[in-house]
Amino acid sequence: MVSEAFIRGLPKAEIHLHIEGTLEPEMMFEFAARNGVDLPFDSVADVRAAYEFDDLQSFLDIYYRGADVLQTEQDFYDLMWAYLERANQDGVRRAEIFFDPQTHTQRDIGFPVFMDGFLRAIADAEAEWGISAALILCFLRHLSGEAAVATWEQAADYHDAVVAVGLDSSEVGNPPELFAEAYALARAAGARSVAHAGEEGLPEYITGALDALGAERIDHGVTCEDDHALVERLVEEGIPLTICPLSNLKLGVFERLQDHNLKRLLNRGVKVTINSDDPSYFGGYIGDNYVAVAEALTLDQWDLVRLARNSIEATFLGPAVKERLITELETYVASLDQ
């Protein structure tokens, strides 16, 4: 068994992380108190007890309720700062972070409130720890394609501040093709593209994300294994999968972590990465995900190094920065082998 210290120390990237999903119960109560928001819970323990989900939708119901406490620029700053501090402790050198603007604009919280909070925290964290971070603007797929277009237009003042657009929320019944126009507008403005697909949905959703949205990464993607030709395509085109093991376990995608297909996909040559998704709700940040899956799937040191390297290669960083981080990873491993 590879040591936990080795795993957590691996220089790595996190590329599937919803910032609203890092809202810990303690922080939820703190923000609710300072903003005068009533919560349907009496204690932190009550919140944690509510984190028992049957499926993706049951999770989303409480996720959106929790976001109600986010009201001010300082709230969004504190949320981002807390995540980046934790990520730095887990060896993360680069984080590409999802945020859901429609969750906030529907509550009359404008772009300057959350964007300025996020961007200020990202700048401060880079100055403090040297961690690099970028934002991915996600469209909520339970809303319409027209709403996604409107959201991209509302974000006009911040287009240069987002590295990519993404697609999240309820997958089943909301195929990626509905959002082709919004993605086309974003790509025309220079944004990269990713999309949630193949978490609970059919492999066809993955194909749709690639073909209709031009997705360069697939978030989750675990149902690809049901389509041999699709797996071959992912390998041939080098499309990364941003897999979130503890999330998959918590939402019942796999009954046991030992049943997860991450190792099989890795062995088939898919560019698999490990991420934490919504860690405050799913019981673990990125280091916890690496440790749990290493134990459950009996990953060796070189499996873990490959996963860390995949994560760096799958980022939207430039080639020179990627090479620097890969060199840091190789130096880290070599220093421990001596």
C-alpha positions in Angstrom: 0.0 0.0 0.0 1.3 3.4 -1.0 1.6 5.8 2.0 -1.0 8.5 2.5 1.8 11.0 2.8 3.1 10.1 -0.6 -0.3 10.4 -2.2 -1.2 13.7 -0.6 2.2 15.2 -1.5 1.9 14.3 -5.2 2.0 17.6 -7.2 -1.4 17.4 -9.0 -4.2 19.4 -10.6 -7.9 19.4 -9.7 -10.1 20.0 -12.7 -13.6 18.9 -11.5 -14.6 20.9 -8.5 -17.7 22.9 -7.9 -16.9 25.8 -5.7 -20.5 25.9 -4.3 -19.9 22.3 -3.4 -17.2 23.2 -0.9 -19.6 25.0 1.4 -19.0 23.1 4.7 -21.9 23.0 7.2 -20.0 25.2 9.6 -19.5 27.8 6.9 -23.1 27.5 5.9 -24.2 28.5 9.5 -21.6 31.3 9.7 -22.8 32.9 6.4 -26.5 32.4 7.3 -25.9 34.2 10.6 -24.1 37.1 9.2 -26.6 37.5 6.3 -29.8 36.9 8.3 -30.7 33.8 6.3 -33.0 31.2 7.9 -31.8 27.6 7.5 -34.1 24.5 7.7 -31.5 23.0 10.1 -30.9 23.4 13.8 -27.3 22.4 13.9 -24.2 21.4 11.9 -25.0 17.8 12.9 -28.5 18.2 11.3 -26.9 19.4 8.1 -24.5 16.4 7.9 -27.4 14.0 8.7 -29.2 15.4 5.6 -26.3 14.5 3.4 -27.7 11.1 2.6 -28.5 11.1 -1.1 -30.4 8.6 -3.2 -29.3 10.0 -6.5 -28.1 13.1 -8.3 -31.4 15.0 -7.9 -31.7 14.4 -4.2 -28.2 15.9 -3.8 -29.0 18.9 -6.0 -32.1 19.7 -4.0 -30.0 20.4 -0.8 -27.1 21.8 -2.8 -29.2 24.7 -4.2 -30.7 25.3 -0.8 -27.3 25.6 0.8 -26.2 28.2 -1.8 -28.9 30.6 -0.5 -26.5 31.7 2.3 -24.0 33.1 -0.3 -25.0 36.7 -0.5 -22.0 39.1 -0.5 -18.7 39.5 -2.2 -17.0 38.5 1.1 -19.0 35.3 1.2 -17.7 34.3 -2.2 -14.2 35.3 -1.3 -14.2 33.3 1.9 -15.6 30.2 0.1 -12.9 30.3 -2.6 -10.1 31.1 -0.1 -11.1 28.1 2.1 -11.1 25.7 -0.8 -7.7 26.9 -2.2 -6.2 26.6 1.2 -7.3 23.0 1.5 -6.3 22.2 -2.1 -2.8 23.6 -1.4 -2.5 21.2 1.5 -3.4 18.3 -0.8 -0.6 19.1 -3.3 -2.8 20.9 -5.8 -0.7 23.1 -8.0 -3.5 24.0 -10.5 -7.3 24.2 -9.9 -9.8 24.8 -12.7 -12.9 25.5 -10.8 -16.6 25.3 -11.7 -19.1 28.0 -10.6 -22.8 28.2 -11.3 -23.8 31.8 -12.1 -27.5 31.0 -12.6 -27.7 29.7 -9.0 -26.8 33.2 -7.9 -28.4 35.4 -10.6 -31.8 33.7 -10.0 -31.4 35.0 -6.4 -30.7 38.6 -7.7 -27.0 38.2 -6.8 -25.2 39.9 -9.7 -22.0 38.9 -11.5 -19.8 41.5 -9.9 -20.7 40.2 -6.4 -19.5 36.6 -7.0 -16.9 37.1 -9.7 -15.1 39.9 -7.8 -15.1 37.7 -4.6 -13.8 34.7 -6.5 -11.1 36.5 -8.5 -9.8 38.4 -5.4 -9.4 35.1 -3.5 -7.7 33.4 -6.4 -5.2 36.3 -6.7 -4.5 36.3 -3.0 -4.0 32.5 -2.9 -1.6 32.6 -5.7 0.4 35.3 -3.9 0.3 33.4 -0.6 1.0 29.8 -1.8 1.8 29.9 -5.5 -1.3 27.9 -6.4 -2.7 28.6 -9.8 -6.5 28.7 -10.3 -8.9 29.5 -13.1 -12.7 29.7 -13.4 -15.1 27.6 -15.5 -18.5 29.1 -16.0 -21.1 26.3 -15.9 -24.6 26.4 -17.5 -27.4 24.6 -15.5 -28.8 21.9 -17.8 -32.1 21.7 -16.0 -32.7 25.2 -17.4 -33.1 26.0 -21.1 -30.5 26.5 -23.8 -31.9 30.0 -24.2 -31.2 30.7 -20.5 -27.6 29.5 -21.1 -27.2 31.9 -23.9 -28.6 34.7 -21.8 -26.2 33.8 -19.0 -23.2 34.0 -21.3 -24.3 37.4 -22.5 -24.8 38.6 -18.9 -21.2 37.5 -18.2 -19.8 39.8 -20.9 -17.7 41.9 -18.6 -16.0 38.7 -17.3 -15.5 36.7 -20.4 -11.7 37.2 -20.1 -11.8 35.9 -16.5 -13.1 32.5 -17.4 -11.0 29.8 -19.0 -13.8 27.6 -20.2 -17.6 26.9 -20.1 -19.1 23.8 -18.7 -22.5 22.1 -18.3 -23.7 20.6 -15.0 -26.9 19.8 -12.9 -29.5 17.1 -13.7 -28.1 15.0 -16.6 -30.9 12.6 -17.4 -33.4 14.1 -19.9 -31.2 17.2 -20.5 -29.0 16.2 -23.5 -26.0 18.4 -24.4 -27.3 19.3 -27.8 -29.7 21.7 -26.2 -26.8 23.9 -25.3 -24.9 24.0 -28.6 -25.7 27.7 -29.2 -24.3 28.9 -25.9 -21.2 26.8 -26.3 -20.7 28.1 -29.9 -20.8 31.7 -28.6 -18.4 30.9 -25.8 -15.9 29.2 -28.1 -16.1 32.1 -30.5 -15.1 34.4 -27.6 -12.0 32.2 -26.9 -13.4 30.1 -24.0 -12.4 26.4 -23.9 -15.2 23.8 -23.4 -15.9 20.9 -21.0 -19.2 19.2 -20.1 -20.6 16.8 -17.5 -21.7 13.7 -19.3 -21.9 10.0 -18.6 -22.4 10.2 -14.8 -25.9 8.9 -14.8 -26.7 9.5 -18.4 -26.1 7.2 -21.4 -22.8 7.1 -23.3 -24.7 8.9 -26.1 -24.5 12.0 -23.8 -20.7 11.8 -23.9 -20.8 11.6 -27.7 -23.2 14.5 -27.8 -20.9 16.6 -25.6 -17.9 15.9 -27.8 -19.8 16.5 -31.1 -22.4 19.2 -30.4 -20.4 21.1 -27.7 -16.8 20.6 -28.8 -16.0 19.4 -25.3 -12.3 19.0 -24.7 -12.8 17.2 -21.4 -15.6 15.0 -20.2 -16.6 15.5 -16.6 -17.4 12.1 -15.0 -17.7 10.0 -18.2 -17.8 6.7 -16.3 -20.7 5.2 -18.4 -18.4 5.3 -21.5 -17.4 1.8 -20.6 -20.8 0.6 -22.0 -19.7 1.7 -25.5 -16.5 0.0 -26.7 -16.2 2.3 -29.7 -16.6 5.4 -27.5 -13.8 4.2 -25.2 -11.6 3.7 -28.2 -12.4 7.2 -29.4 -11.5 8.7 -26.0 -8.2 6.9 -26.1 -7.4 7.9 -29.7 -8.3 11.5 -29.2 -6.8 11.8 -25.8 -10.0 13.1 -24.2 -9.6 13.4 -20.4 -12.2 12.1 -18.0 -12.5 14.0 -14.8 -13.6 11.2 -12.5 -14.9 11.8 -8.9 -14.8 8.5 -7.1 -16.3 9.5 -3.7 -19.0 11.4 -5.5 -19.9 8.3 -7.6 -20.0 6.3 -4.5 -22.2 8.7 -2.5 -24.7 9.1 -5.4 -25.0 5.4 -6.0 -23.3 5.3 -9.4 -21.2 2.4 -8.0 -22.4 0.4 -4.9 -18.8 0.0 -3.6 -15.6 1.9 -4.4 -14.1 -1.5 -5.2 -16.5 -1.8 -8.2 -15.4 1.5 -9.7 -14.2 1.3 -13.3 -11.4 3.9 -12.9 -8.6 1.4 -12.9 -10.0 -0.5 -15.9 -10.3 2.7 -17.9 -6.8 3.7 -16.9 -5.4 0.4 -18.0 -7.2 0.8 -21.4 -5.4 4.0 -22.0 -8.1 6.5 -21.2 -6.7 9.8 -19.7 -8.4 9.4 -16.3 -8.0 12.0 -13.6 -9.2 12.0 -9.9 -11.1 14.9 -8.5 -13.5 15.7 -5.6 -16.6 17.2 -7.3 -18.6 18.6 -4.3 -16.4 17.6 -1.4 -18.3 19.0 1.5 -21.3 17.0 0.4 -19.5 13.8 -0.7 -17.2 13.2 2.2 -13.8 14.1 0.8 -11.5 16.6 -0.9 -9.0 15.6 -3.6 -6.5 14.0 -1.3 -9.2 11.9 0.3 -10.3 10.7 -3.1 -6.8 9.7 -4.1 -6.3 7.8 -0.8 -9.7 6.1 -0.9 -9.4 4.9 -4.5 -5.8 3.8 -4.1 -6.9 1.5 -1.3 -10.1 0.3 -2.9 -8.5 -0.5 -6.3 -5.1 -1.4 -5.0 -3.3 1.3 -7.1 0.4 1.2 -7.0 2.8 4.2 -7.0 3.0 4.4 -10.7 -0.7 4.3 -11.2 -1.0 7.3 -8.8 1.9 9.1 -10.6 0.1 8.5 -13.9 -3.1 9.9 -12.5 -1.3 13.0 -11.2 0.5 13.5 -14.5 -2.8 13.0 -16.4 -4.4 15.8 -14.3 -1.6 18.2 -15.2 -1.7 17.3 -18.9 -5.5 17.7 -18.9 -5.4 21.3 -17.6 -5.8 24.4 -19.9 -2.4 25.7 -18.9 0.2 26.4 -21.6 2.8 23.8 -22.6 5.7 25.4 -20.8 3.8 25.6 -17.5 2.6 22.0 -17.9 6.1 20.9 -18.5 7.3 22.7 -15.3 4.7 21.0 -13.2 5.4 17.6 -14.7 9.1 18.1 -13.9 8.1 19.0 -10.3 6.1 15.8 -10.2 9.0 13.7 -11.5 11.4 15.4 -9.0 9.1 14.7 -6.2 8.9 11.0 -7.0 12.6 10.7 -7.6 13.4 12.3 -4.3 11.3 9.7 -2.4 12.8 6.8 -4.3 16.3 7.6 -3.2 
